[in-house]
Amino acid sequence: MTRSGVALLALVLTLGSASPVHGYLKFGVRVGANLIDVRWNRPVQYFVTDRPGPGVTALELRDAIARAFATWQGVTTARLQSQFQGLTTVPPGLQDGRTTFGFLDRPDLERVLGATSFLLDAASGEVIEADVFFNTRFDWSTAANGESGRVDLESVALHEIGHLLGLGHSALGETEMVNGGRRVIGSGAVMFPIALSPGVVSDRRLQPDDVAGISDLYPVDGFDRDSGSVNGRVMKNGTGVFGAHVVAFNLETGAMVGGFVLNSGGAFVIAGLVPGTYIVRAEPLDDADPASFFNNPVDVDFRVTYGERVVAAPRGGSTEAVEIQVRPK
């Protein structure tokens, strides 16, 4: 197997970072003329380093990672498997063909709690390994109810395992500027890129956006038949709004699932929805620098706009096309 293809993706979870709020995206790799999803075609076999971190033993690290994997595997609409292979003296980040979790001292990343990197096969796009590190610049905790002033390890592990499985960031969250960084005031997904405050453990639970994303990547048989989708266009002055963040809000459950306009025609699709009625809104990515995660220019000069009507996402099908006409700010 050729091992010349390396994708080192900057998949980091930050603590009050001034870095961008990324939107939910799946990771892809180009193989020949095709762009394929980064996903595992076999159970994730992983190791945990035996080095403790500030406030956490190696065994507590192992158990927190196991609980985080179990949370993802508990999604009934996704098919996932993981297998713990044992403790190791080898730190994460080495290109050794083994998936490893562990603590690293990274003073150069003073706001980064954790990060995930991939080694991919250049010919097939298959994942060879994916390493995750947790930064010892922070104090950590695995206490059931959290500890004041300490970052919850299980929450960060859940986020990073989402990356390891192929999920990008979600833009379902709100932040405010505090002392040059950002503080989360509301989060609608575990995959939101900025962590909750130290001591908070609510990000140990997946939210609908996370569930929709992982189910799209690893669907159980019949998932497409049993779920619905919303589709449409976001337009401004006759032109598609590339990079617009689009959110589907379920009127019965209050669940929110987000997506993006990823083409110049303004088209979007939000799939993996629980069948039901939805309100759809389009909003600009003006809470950060969009250029840090989109290669093409992103239009943020428009107002938050709702679709003109409630739409029904039927089981096994999609809504009528939702046309959202936005106006400049």
N, C-alpha and C positions, 0 to 999 in steps of 0.2 A: 504494500500500500504506500503510495506516494505521500510523503509528509512535508512537502515543500510549501504548502499553503498555510499561512498563519493569519488569523484574524484576531488582533488584540483590540477589543472594543472597549471604549471608555465607559463602562457600565458601572457608574458609581452612585452610591447613595450618600447624600451630603447632609450635614447638620447645619441648618440655617445658612446655606450657601448662597452667595450672590450669583451662582451659575444658573443657567437657564432651566426653566420648567419645561421638560420635554413632554411631548405628547405620546400617547400609546402607539407603538409601532411594533411589528414583528421584525426580527433580524433576518436578513437574507444574504446569500452568497451567490455570485455569478459563476456558473459552471457551463462553459461553452457559451451558447447563445441564450441560456436559460437562467432565470433568477429563481433560486429555490429557498424555501424557508430553512433557517437554522433550527434543527430539531433532532432529537435522539430517536434512533431506530432500534434501540435496544435498552434494557434497564440501565439506569445511571449507577455505575459502580464507583463508589467514592471512598477516599481515605480522609482521616482527620489527623492533623499533626498533634503530637503529644506535648506541645509547648503551651503553658497556661497564658492567659491574658490578664490584664488588670481587673481583679475581682472575680475571675472565672477560671476554674480548673479545666484541664484538658477533657476530663470526663463530663463536666458540665457543658463544655462546648460540643462534644459528641452528642449529648442528649438533646441539646437545643436544636442542632441541625437535623437530628432524626425526627423531632416533633414538627419542624418546618416542612420536611419532606412529606410527612404524614398528612399535613394540612393540604398540600397541593394534591396528594394522592386521594384525599377524601372528596374531591370534586367528582360527583357522580356522573357528570357528562363528559369527563375526560378519562383517558386511559394512560396511566403513568405507573412506572415502577422504579424503585431505587433499591440498592443493596449496599450496606455498609461493609467495607472490606477490612477495616481494622485501623488501629493507630499507627502512625509512622513518624519517624524523625525528620522526614523530608518536608521542607516548607512549601507552601503553594507558590506558583509562578515559574517553576522549572518545566521545561518542555520534555517531559519524561513519559508521556502517554498515559499518565494516571491523573484522575480528577481528585484534587486535594483541597480541603478547607483548612484554614489555620490563621493564626495571628501573625502579623508582620508589623514592624516598627517603621512607619512611613512619615517622618517629620516633614517631608516635602509636600505632603497632602494633608495639611493641617485641618481642613474642614471635611475631609472624606472619611466616612465611617467604614465603608467596605467597597470592594470592586470585584468584578468578574471578568475573566479573560478566556478566550477560546483558542484552541488549536484545531484547525479544520483540514481535512484532506483536500488537496488542490484539485484532484480529478473528479471526485464525487460530491464534495461539499459535506461529507459525513463528519460529525463531531468526533475528534480523536480524544480530546480531553477539554475540561473547563475548570479552571482553578478559581477559588474565591478566597480573598483575604479580608480580615477584620483588623482595623488599625489600632495599635496599642497606644496611640496618642490619646485615646479616650478611655474612661472608666466604664466597665461593662457590668451587666447583671443578668442573672437568669431567674431571679425571684419571681414567684408566681404572680404577685401583684405589682411588680416593679420596685425600684428603689430610687428615691429622690437623688437627682444629680448623676445618675448612671444610665447609660444607654441600654435599652433592652436588646439583648443579643438575639433572641428568637425572632423578633420583629425584623431586624436587619437581615438575618439569615433567610427569612421567608421572602423578602424582597430580592436578595441576591440569587436565590434558587429560581425565582421567576425569570431572571436574566439567563441563568444557566440553562433553563428549559427553552429559551428562545424568545421571551417576551421583552418588549421595549418598555419605555416609560409611559405612564398615563398622565394626561393633563387635567384630570379631575381632582382639583384641589385649589385652595386659595391661600395666598401668602401675603405678608406685609413686611415692609422693610424695617429692620431693627438693628441699630448700631452697625450699619454697613452690610448686613446679611439679611437673610429672609427667614421669617418665622411662619410656620404653618398655622393657619387659623381654621382650616377645614380641609379634610382629605376624603376623596371619594374612591380611593384605590390604594391597595398595598404597593402598587407599582408607581405611585407618585414619587418623584425623585428626591424630595426633601423630607427628612425624617421628622416625626413628631418630637415633642420636647422630651428630654431625658426623664425617665421614670414612668412614662406612659406606655401601656402594653396593648392598646386597642388595635395596633397594626399586626397583631398575631392572627387576625381574622380576615379572610379574603372577602372582598366586596364584589358586587355584580360585574363590574368592569373587568376585574381580575379573572373571574369565572368564565366570562365570555371569551376572553383572550386565550386562556389555556385550553378551553374546549374547542376553539377554532384550530389550534395547533395539534391537539391530540384527541380528536373526537371519538366518542364511542360509536358503535354501529347505530345508525338511525338518528344521529344528532341533527343532521341537516333536515331530516324529515320532521323532527319534533320541535325545532326552533324556527324563529322568524327573523326577518331583517327589514331594515329601513334603507331606502335608496333615494337619491335625488341629486340636485345640483345647488351649488352656492354661486351666485352670479352678482356682479357689480358692473353696471353700465355696459351690459352685454358681454362681459368677459368673465371667465371662471376665476374664482378666488383661490389660488393655490396656497395650501397650508392652513386654510380655515379649519378651526376645531369645531366639530359638529357633535352634539350631545343628544341622545335619545332618552327621554324621561318617561318612565312607565307610570301612567296615571293610577293604576290599581295598587302597585307595590311601592312606588317612589324610587325604584331602582334607576340608576343612571349608567349608561354605557356610552363611551366616546369613540370617535373616529376622526379621520382627517380627509380633506380634499387633497389628493395626491397626484392630480393631473391638471393640465392647463385648461381643460374643459369644465372644471368645477364639479366633476362628479364625485360622489361619495357613496359608500355602502357601509352600514353598521350591521354586522351579522351576529348570530349566536344569541338572539334576543328571546326572552320568554314571550310566547305569543300574547298579544294584548294591544291596548291602545296607548299611543305615545304622542308626546309633544316633542318637537324637534327644534333645536336652536343652533345657530351658528355664531361663533365668537372669535375675535382675533387673538393671536398669540402675542399679546402686547405686555405680558408680565415678565418678559425676558428677551434675550437676543436670539431670534429664530434662526439666524445664520449658523448657530453653533450645532444645530442638528438637521437642518435642511441644506442641501447643496445649492438649490435654486433659490432665488429671492422669494420671500414670503410676504404677502400683502397683509398688513396689519391695520391699514387705514380704512376701517369700517366699524360700524356700530353693532353691538349684540342685537341679533334679529331672530325672531321666532317664525317658524312655519305658520302659514295662515290658517291651518286647520289641524285638528287632531287626526292622526292616521292609525290604521289598524295593521299590525304585523301579524299575518296569519301563520298558523302552523304549517311549516314546510314551504312557505312562500315569502313574498316581499310586499311591502306597501305599494300603493300608487306612488309614482315619482313625486318627491317633495321639492318644489322649486322655492328657494329662499333668495330673495332679492335684497341685498344689503346696500346701505348707503354710506358714503364717506363720513368720517367723524366731523 
